[in-house]
Amino acid sequence: MTYEFLQHYWCFIVSLLGALLVFLLFVQGANSVIFSLGRTSEERRLLINSTGRKWEFTFTTLVTFGGAFFASFPLFYSTSFGGAYWLWMLILFTFVLQAVSYEFQNKLGNFLGPKTFQWFLVLNGILGPLLLGGAVATFFEGSNFVIEKANLIDAGAVTPIISRWANASHGLDALLNPWVLVLGLAVMFLARVLGILYTMNNINDEGIRSRCPGRLLGSAVPFVILFVGYLVHLLMKDGFAYDETGTIFMEPNKYLHNMVDMWYLTLVMLVGVVLVLWGIYTGAYGTNGTSETNGTSGGSKSIWFAGVGTVLTVLALLLMSAWNHTAYYPSTADLQSSLTLENSCSSYFTLNTMFYVSLLVPFVLAYIVYCWWKIDSRKITHEEIAADGHAY
């Protein structure tokens, strides 16, 4: 295995984790519409217990995504997580707030009341996907940082710090870029779409399901508009490329060229987009009546079409930001500080050793699928929640 192969391999693994994370944001998406889908306290409790069985998957995937980035591309980790820490701290705070809200909303001694923690879940459902989508947008739009590797060997350097943020906002300045907000909002509405589709799949309640198609269209329309708008912007904008010497330069229509050169990724993205749209269509216009026997419906399987489509689409987009001699973390403060697969990765020994460790990933995924299947083997009902002493 060559060094170049390992760099591209770990870029694929990290991108796959990122794509799975975006799909798992259906937890946040469903939480953001708790009060819209749940008109009574009993209905809201159904919704919270539905997502409450899955929030650990999302949080664990987020941590694994960061860990994989740290191990394979440590310079990105130190630059982004260390420099743009206000943005990442805000993201982590919303997820910690989510965990606390699940556990304490119905505990004895909760003087704030259940609704306060439910509104905290709504806050996480909005800010979590919005900020994560904005963080992903910086892979295309750039961030304000400077890399100074010479500090490691410069005896006169005050502190041997490789990277530093070029302003005092430490990541929050990214939210001033309107295109960052466009992609962030697109991810937020996508999370809502996935959350509503998962609700249709997981909850056996006629009142909640009857409201799902209308709420689904209300989130799907802005998502499609925002996503298509950002995609058109991406194909028309100048991109951050580099040559064989590692010199970074601006290339007109770089990401359009990536789509043409890497046609296989374009095909994957198109298949993903079609699956997402099909999931939305079947969820909104399928037969959504609840069966008295097993709680299934015509639109209950739509989450799997949209979920697989989301993973494929996000995976292709993330790979297009890094493969084909593209700087995956561009610097708007100093063009030559932009990060590429070659100048930000771990050593050959580290990547090669981790490659063999990564062969265990399919077994972990199989365990997750098994646990998911056991958790969702029966639809959630009011009777089940009332009889479950461990329910949220």
N, C-alpha and C positions, 0 to 999 in steps of 0.2 A: 504494500500500500504506500503510495506516494504521499508526501506532505500536502500537496494540492488536493488530492482525493479526500484526505482526512479533514481538511479545512471545509470543503464543500459538504462532506458527510455531516459534520457537526452543525453546519449552518442549516442543513435539512432537519436535523433532530430538534434544534432550538426553534425553528420555524414551525415544525409540527406541534410542538408544545404550545407555542403561541396561538396556533389555529385552534387547538383543542380548548385553550383557555377562553377564546372568544365564543366558542360554542357553549361552554359551561357558564357563560355569563347569563344564560337563560334564568339562573337563580335570581340575579339582580333584576333582570327584566320583569320577572313575575312579581318580585317584591315592589317594583315601582308602580304597579297597578293594583295593589292590595285593596285600596279604598274604591277603586273603579269597578273591580269585579266582585268584591265582597261588600254587600250592602248591610249585612248584619254581623255582629261579633262572631257568631258561629261560622258564617261563611269565610270571614277573614281568618279564623283559626284553621279552617281547612286549607286555605291557601298557604298560610305560614308553615303548617306541618308538611305540606307537599314539598316546598322548597327547602324546608329545614332538614329533610333527609338527604339533601344533595349539596349543601353549602360547603361541606368539608372537601368535596371533590374539587370545587372551584378554588378554594384557598390553597389546597395542597398543590394544585397544578400551577398556580401563581408562584409559589415558593420554588417548585421544581424548575420552572421556567427561568427564574432568577439564578438558581444554583447551576443550571446547565450553562447559562451565559457566563457565569463567573469562572467555571472550570475550563470552558473551551475558548472564550474570548475575554480574558480578564481585563484588557485595556478598556473595552466597552463598559464592563461592569464598574470599574473604578471611575470612568469618566461620567457615565450617565447616573448611576446610583449614588456616586459620591459627589458629583457636581450639581446635578439637577435634583438634589435631595428634597427640596420643598415639594416638588411635584410628586415624587415617589412617596414621601412621608404622608402627603394628603391622600394618596391612593391607599396606602396601608392603613391609615387611620379609619377610612370608611369601611374597610374590611374588618378591622378590629371592632368597630362600632356595630357591624352586622352580627358578629359572633356574640357580643355582649347582649344585643337586643333579642336574639333567639333565646338565650339561656335565662334571662332575667325578667322578661315581660310578664310572666305569670307566676313568678316566685312570691312567696310570702314576704312581706315587708317592702314590696315595691311601692313606695310612696308616690312615684311619678305616674303610675297607672299604665296598663297595657298599651293604650293608644300612643303614649309618648314613644315607646320603643318601636311600635309599628311605624311611626313616622320616621324614626331613625332608619328602619329598613327601607323605606321609600327613598330617603336621602342617599343611602348606599346604592340603591337601584338606579338612581339618576347619575350621581357623581362617579361611581366606580367605572361603569362602561364609558362614560364621557371622557374621563381622564386617561383611561387606558387606551382608548381610541386616539386621543391626542398624542399620547406617547408614541404610538405606532406611526402616526403621521410624521413625526420628526425624522423617521427613517428616510422619508422622501423630501421633506421641507428643510431639514437641517436644524442644528442646535448651536448655541452660542458658547463654544468652548475652545480652548487652546491646548495643544499637546506639546510638551517640552521634555522629550526623553533625555536630552543632554543633562538635565538636572540630576540624574542618577550618578553621573560620573564627574559632575562639576563640584570640585571641592569648595568653591566659593558660594555655592547655592545655599540660601538660608535654610530651606527645607527641601529634601529630595522628592518633590512632588512632580509626577509626570504630567498630570492633567489638571487644569483649573477652569472654572467657569469665568467667562469674560465680563460678567456683570453680577450685581448683587441679588438678582431675582432668583438665581439658582433653580432654573427650570420653569418657573411660572411665566417667564416671558414668552414661552412657546404658545401660551393661550392667547397672546395678542395677535398671532397670525390667524387670519380668518379661515384659511384652508385647513389649519390644524383643528379648528372648531368644527368645520364642516365634516371632516372624517370622524371626529369625536362624537358629534351628534348622530352621524350615520350608524356608528357602533351602538350608541345608546338605544336608538329606535330598533336596530336589529335585535338587541338583547330583549327588548319588549316583545317583538314578534316571536322570538323563540320561547320566551316565558309564557306567553299566552298559548302557544301551541303545546307546550309541555303541560300546562294546566288542563287543556282539553284531553290530553292523553292520560293524565294521572288522577284526576278528581272525578268522582261519580256524584255530581250534584247538578240537577237540571237548571237551577237558577243561575249558577255560575256559568255553565256551558252556554246558556242562551245569550249571555252577554259577550261571550268570547269573539264571535265573528265580527261584530261591529267594532270592538276594541282592536281586533287584529288589523282590520283595514285602516283604522285610524293611525296605527303605527307603521303599517307597511307602506303607505303612500309617501309619507315624508322620508322613510328609509330609502326607498327606490330613487326618489328625487335627489337626495343628498349623495347617495352612493354613485349614481350616474354622473352627477355634476362633478364630484371629485375625480372620478375615473377619466372624464374628458379633460379636466385640468391636468391630471397626471400625464396623459399621453401628449399633451401640447407643451408642457413645460420643459425647460432645460434641466438635464440631469447631471449627476456628479459621477464622472467616469475617471478611470486612471489607466495609464499605459504600462508597458512592460517594466519600466524603470520605477514604477510606483508613484509617478507624478500625477496629481489630481488636476483635472480640468473640467470645464463645463462643456457638455455635449448637447446640442439642440435635439429635442425629441428623444432623449436617451431611453426613456422607459417605453416609448413606442418601438424603438429599435430592439429593446429587450424582448418585447412581445413577439416581434418578427423573428429574431434570432433564436429565441427559445420557444418555438411554436408549441412544443409539448406542454409547457407551462400555461400557455394561452388556452390550449385545449382543455386542460384541467380546470382553469378558471371559468371557462364558458360552461362546462358541464356543471360546475358548482353553482353558477348563477342560475342556470335552468332549474336545478334541483331546489334552490331556495324559492324561486318564483312558483314552482309547482307545489311546494309545501304550503306557501301562502294561499294559493288558489284553492287547493283541496281543503285547507283549514277554514277558509272563509265561505266557500260555496259547497262544501261537502255536506253529507247528511250528518248533522251534529246532534241528533236526538239520542238520548241516553237509553241504553238497553237495561232492562230490569235484571237481567241475569248476570252480566259481567261488566256492565258499564262501558262497553266499547261504542264507538261511533265512527261514522265515515271519515271524519277529520282527525281521529285520534292518532293515526299513524303519521300525520303530516310533520310532526316534530323530527322524525327520522330523515325524511327527505330534506327538510330545511337544515337540519343539523349536519348531515353529511355534506350538503352543498356549502354550508358555512366553512367547514374545515377545509374543503378543497379550494374554495375561493381565497380564503385568508392565507393558506399555505402557498398558493401560487404568487400572490401579491408580495409576501414576505421574501420569497426566493428571488423575485424580480428586483427587489431592492438591494440584493447582495451579489448575485451571480452575474456572469458576463462582464467582468471588470467594472463593477459598479460599487461606489463607496456607500456602504449600508448605513453609516452614521455620519452624515456630512456636517462640516463645521461652517457656520456662516461668519464666524469671526476670523478664521484663518483657514483658507481652502486646503492648504497642505496638511492641516491637522486632521482632516477627515479620516475616518476609520474604514479600513477595508478588511477582507478576510485575511490578507497576507500580513498586514502590519499590526494586527490587534489580537492574533490568536496565541494559544499556548504553544509550548514546544512540541516537537514531533513525538517525543517520548510520552508526554501527557495525553495527547490526542490519541495516540496508538493504544495506550493502556486503557483509556476510557472507551475505546471502540469495543474491546472485548467485554467490558462491563455492560455496555449498552445492549449486548445480546440477550441480557436478562429482561429487557423492557417488555417483549411480548408476553412473558409470563406474568409480569405485573399488570399489564393491560387485561389479560385474561381473568385475573383475579378481580379487577375492577368491574369488568363486564358481568362476572358471576354475582358479585355483591349487588350491582345495579339491578340485575334480573330478580334476585331474591327480594330486594326492597320494593320493587314495583310489580311483584307477581300478583298483587291485588290492588284495585283502585281504592283510594282513600274515601271513606264515608263518614258521616256525622257519628254513626254508632261506634265506629272504630276509634275515633278520637276520644269520645266520651268514656270508652272502656280502657283506654291506654293511660296508665298512670305516669308514663314518661313522655307524654305528648307535650309539645310546646304550648 
